[in-house]
């Protein structure tokens, strides 16, 4: 058991170290763009499936409530939380449309859409990002090593250089925290 736990820890550290080299500049770019949109009165729409849905909700909560310091609420909405909306769209149309329909109804030009998919191939995330593009929103993506079609839909595509879902999700959690800290710093002059 200890060896299994140690191997997981080593894998996580290796993923974080690999990400630091190639991914961190993109996180800074995304953080600056998100802060600029929020300072202009725009909002964040964030979405994903499963663990990525939980990450979407986590990020929205950190921005609406607070991250490391007391500050005004920032407009962020996880498109994963309204069971009536999700089931209505899934039933009347298709599950692939659950994020796109919400982006079409809630998004405005200049808003930010953040799609999260460890595989980079989730059809509903891809359609949500495409809908955001059509609405002239800034599109950000969080994915794993392979994100071909998703990368083409994102103004900034943040890739974790791993093929293992748990390692990708661990880095995504850190990226979300860094984005929140960068937004706090950019908008309020401090992060802690």
HELIX and SHEET records of a PDB file:
HELIX    1   1 UNK A    2  UNK A   22  1                                  21    
HELIX    2   2 UNK A   24  UNK A   39  1                                  16    
HELIX    3   3 UNK A   51  UNK A   64  1                                  14    
HELIX    4   4 UNK A   83  UNK A   92  1                                  10    
HELIX    5   5 UNK A   95  UNK A   97  5                                   3    
HELIX    6   6 UNK A   98  UNK A  106  1                                   9    
HELIX    7   7 UNK A  123  UNK A  134  1                                  12    
HELIX    8   8 UNK A  148  UNK A  152  1                                   5    
HELIX    9   9 UNK A  165  UNK A  188  1                                  24    
SHEET    1   A 5 UNK A  76  UNK A  78  0                                        
SHEET    2   A 5 UNK A  44  UNK A  48  1                                        
SHEET    3   A 5 UNK A 112  UNK A 116  1                                        
SHEET    4   A 5 UNK A 138  UNK A 143  1                                        
SHEET    5   A 5 UNK A 156  UNK A 159  1                                        
END                                                                             
